[in-house]
Amino acid sequence: MKNWNWKKSTAAAVLSLTLFAHVGAASAATNHKASDGDTFWKLSQRYGVTVDSLMKANPKVSAKNIYAGLNISIPSGGTVKTAAATKPNTISTMKAASADQASDSDMLNIGGRVFNYSDAFQVKASAYTSAASENGGWGAVDYFGNPLKLGTIAVDPERIPLGSKVYVTGYDYNGLPLGGMIMVASDMGGAIKGNRIDIYVPHSQQQARTFGYQYVNVFILE
């Protein structure tokens, strides 16, 4: 998968990305067309039903063989739980309107707040937890010895300098803010090299594994 660089060379070029969430009630049995990475557990979180009820509603579907395009029956009574009360961010990037405003950075509008960013690119992301086995035996602390918290990411310092604030968007995970969030590059990992980040999530290892690998967009904020 190639990396995308969104820096624009022409003044006043504007790119608007509006992120939407689907929220609704599964008041009756519903069919779900599976995507790569779907699991009964992930669907149970999305639709607000139990894994057991999903398995009973799909007796011919193997939990280990859910593939893209497979029709899965969602039991009645569930509610889609993709951050119903959260307003998704509207994001736009823009160049300076005049030569006096121009610099090496572009501007990023996140929900009405404007940030300068120096670079934007795509990376492969995964998720990790506070388990000692995932942190070199050191426990729930980052590279600087600070407690791991929501918003901490592990990076390759040669790609994203330690201490950088970044805006990450494009992920799909029930447990991170809808639309994207500002994160801090305060951790490292032996497997995190080049265009890779590892996002800390305050959840169980089992839940974190549902994140899998995703290609997300990173803006380096100034």
C-alpha positions as CSV (number, residue, x, y, z in Angstrom):
1,M,0.0,0.0,0.0
2,K,1.6,3.3,-1.0
3,N,1.7,6.3,1.2
4,W,-0.2,9.4,0.5
5,N,1.2,12.9,1.0
6,W,-1.5,15.5,1.1
7,K,0.7,18.6,1.1
8,K,-0.6,20.9,-1.7
9,S,1.6,23.2,-3.8
10,T,-1.1,25.6,-5.0
11,A,-2.3,28.5,-2.8
12,A,-5.9,28.3,-1.6
13,A,-6.3,24.6,-2.4
14,V,-8.9,23.2,0.1
15,L,-9.7,19.6,0.9
16,S,-12.7,19.0,3.1
17,L,-13.3,15.6,4.7
18,T,-16.5,15.1,6.6
19,L,-16.6,11.9,8.7
20,F,-20.0,10.4,9.4
21,A,-21.2,7.8,11.9
22,H,-24.2,5.6,11.3
23,V,-26.4,5.3,14.4
24,G,-29.7,3.4,14.5
25,A,-31.7,0.7,16.1
26,A,-31.8,-2.9,15.0
27,S,-35.5,-3.2,15.9
28,A,-35.9,-6.2,13.8
29,A,-33.5,-8.9,12.6
30,T,-31.1,-7.3,10.2
31,N,-28.7,-8.6,7.6
32,H,-25.1,-7.4,7.9
33,K,-22.7,-7.9,4.9
34,A,-19.3,-8.7,6.5
35,S,-16.1,-6.8,5.8
36,D,-12.5,-8.0,6.2
37,G,-11.7,-8.1,9.9
38,D,-15.2,-8.6,11.1
39,T,-15.7,-11.0,14.1
40,F,-18.7,-11.9,16.1
41,W,-17.3,-10.0,19.1
42,K,-16.8,-6.8,16.9
43,L,-20.3,-7.1,15.5
44,S,-21.7,-7.6,19.0
45,Q,-20.1,-4.3,20.1
46,R,-21.4,-2.5,17.0
47,Y,-25.0,-3.7,17.2
48,G,-25.3,-4.0,21.0
49,V,-26.1,-7.7,21.1
50,T,-24.3,-10.6,22.7
51,V,-21.8,-12.9,20.9
52,D,-24.0,-15.9,22.0
53,S,-27.1,-14.5,20.3
54,L,-25.1,-13.8,17.1
55,M,-23.8,-17.3,17.0
56,K,-27.3,-18.7,17.6
57,A,-28.7,-16.5,14.8
58,N,-26.0,-17.8,12.5
59,P,-25.6,-21.5,13.2
60,K,-24.0,-22.2,9.8
61,V,-21.3,-19.5,10.2
62,S,-18.0,-20.4,11.7
63,A,-16.6,-17.8,14.0
64,K,-13.1,-18.5,12.5
65,N,-14.3,-18.1,8.9
66,I,-16.1,-14.7,8.6
67,Y,-15.1,-13.2,5.3
68,A,-15.9,-10.2,3.2
69,G,-19.3,-10.4,1.6
70,L,-20.7,-13.0,4.0
71,N,-24.3,-12.3,5.1
72,I,-24.7,-12.3,8.9
73,S,-28.1,-12.1,10.6
74,I,-28.2,-9.6,13.4
75,P,-30.7,-10.5,16.2
76,S,-33.5,-8.1,16.9
77,G,-33.3,-5.7,19.8
78,G,-29.8,-4.3,19.3
79,T,-28.7,-0.7,18.9
80,V,-25.8,0.3,16.7
81,K,-23.2,1.6,19.1
82,T,-20.8,3.7,17.0
83,A,-20.5,6.7,19.4
84,A,-24.1,7.8,19.0
85,A,-23.7,10.9,21.2
86,T,-20.5,12.0,19.7
87,K,-20.5,14.6,16.9
88,P,-18.0,13.6,14.3
89,N,-15.2,16.1,13.5
90,T,-15.3,18.0,10.2
91,I,-11.7,18.3,9.0
92,S,-10.4,20.6,6.3
93,T,-6.9,21.4,5.2
94,M,-5.9,24.6,3.4
95,K,-3.0,26.6,2.2
96,A,-2.3,30.1,3.3
97,A,-4.5,32.7,1.4
98,S,-1.6,35.1,0.8
99,A,2.2,35.2,0.5
100,D,2.3,37.0,3.9
101,Q,0.7,34.0,5.5
102,A,2.6,31.4,3.6
103,S,5.1,29.2,5.4
104,D,6.4,25.7,5.4
105,S,3.3,24.5,7.1
106,D,-0.3,24.1,6.1
107,M,-3.4,24.7,8.2
108,L,-5.7,22.0,9.6
109,N,-9.2,22.9,10.8
110,I,-10.5,20.3,13.3
111,G,-14.0,21.0,14.5
112,G,-13.5,24.7,14.3
113,R,-10.0,24.9,15.8
114,V,-7.2,25.7,13.4
115,F,-3.8,24.0,13.8
116,N,-0.6,24.4,11.6
117,Y,0.8,21.1,10.4
118,S,4.1,20.5,8.8
119,D,3.5,17.1,7.1
120,A,0.7,14.6,6.4
121,F,1.0,11.0,5.3
122,Q,-0.5,7.6,5.7
123,V,0.9,5.0,8.1
124,K,0.1,1.4,9.1
125,A,-1.4,1.4,12.6
126,S,-1.9,-1.2,15.3
127,A,-3.1,-1.0,18.9
128,Y,-1.4,-2.0,22.2
129,T,-2.3,-2.1,25.9
130,S,-0.7,-1.7,29.3
131,A,0.2,-5.4,29.5
132,A,3.8,-5.8,30.5
133,S,4.3,-8.3,27.7
134,E,3.6,-5.6,25.2
135,N,5.9,-3.0,26.8
136,G,9.2,-4.8,27.1
137,G,8.5,-5.9,30.7
138,W,8.5,-2.2,31.8
139,G,4.8,-2.1,32.5
140,A,2.3,0.7,31.8
141,V,4.7,3.5,31.0
142,D,5.9,5.2,27.9
143,Y,9.5,5.9,26.7
144,F,9.7,8.9,29.1
145,G,8.4,6.9,32.1
146,N,5.0,8.6,32.1
147,P,1.9,6.5,32.6
148,L,0.3,5.2,29.3
149,K,-3.0,7.0,28.6
150,L,-5.5,7.5,25.8
151,G,-3.7,9.5,23.2
152,T,-0.2,7.9,23.6
153,I,1.3,6.4,20.4
154,A,4.5,4.6,19.8
155,V,6.4,5.8,16.7
156,D,9.7,5.4,14.9
157,P,11.5,8.6,16.0
158,E,13.3,8.8,12.6
159,R,9.8,9.2,11.0
160,I,7.9,11.0,13.7
161,P,10.0,12.8,16.3
162,L,9.4,11.8,19.9
163,G,7.3,14.4,21.7
164,S,5.4,15.4,18.5
165,K,1.7,16.1,18.7
166,V,-0.1,14.5,15.8
167,Y,-3.7,14.3,14.6
168,V,-4.7,10.8,13.6
169,T,-7.8,10.0,11.6
170,G,-9.2,7.2,9.5
171,Y,-9.2,4.4,12.0
172,D,-12.2,2.2,12.8
173,Y,-12.2,1.1,16.4
174,N,-14.9,1.1,19.1
175,G,-13.0,2.8,21.9
176,L,-11.3,5.7,20.2
177,P,-13.0,9.1,19.6
178,L,-15.1,9.1,16.5
179,G,-13.5,10.9,13.6
180,G,-10.0,11.3,14.9
181,M,-8.0,12.6,17.8
182,I,-4.9,14.5,18.8
183,M,-2.2,12.1,20.0
184,V,1.3,12.4,21.4
185,A,4.3,10.5,20.1
186,S,5.8,9.5,23.5
187,D,6.6,5.9,23.1
188,M,8.7,3.5,20.9
189,G,8.6,-0.1,20.0
190,G,11.0,-2.6,18.4
191,A,8.5,-3.4,15.6
192,I,7.5,0.2,15.0
193,K,9.7,1.2,12.1
194,G,9.2,3.7,9.2
195,N,5.5,4.5,8.4
196,R,4.1,2.6,11.4
197,I,2.5,3.7,14.6
198,D,1.1,1.7,17.6
199,I,-1.9,3.4,19.4
200,Y,-2.3,2.8,23.1
201,V,-5.9,1.7,24.1
202,P,-7.0,1.4,27.7
203,H,-8.6,-1.9,27.0
204,S,-8.0,-5.7,27.4
205,Q,-5.6,-7.4,25.0
206,Q,-8.5,-9.3,23.5
207,Q,-10.3,-6.1,22.6
208,A,-7.2,-4.4,21.4
209,R,-6.6,-7.3,18.9
210,T,-9.8,-6.4,17.1
211,F,-8.1,-3.2,15.9
212,G,-5.9,-5.4,13.7
213,Y,-3.8,-3.4,11.2
214,Q,-5.3,-0.3,9.6
215,Y,-4.0,2.4,7.3
216,V,-4.6,5.7,9.0
217,N,-3.8,9.4,8.2
218,V,-1.3,11.3,10.3
219,F,-0.9,15.1,10.5
220,I,2.2,16.4,12.3
221,L,1.0,19.4,14.3
222,E,3.2,22.4,15.1
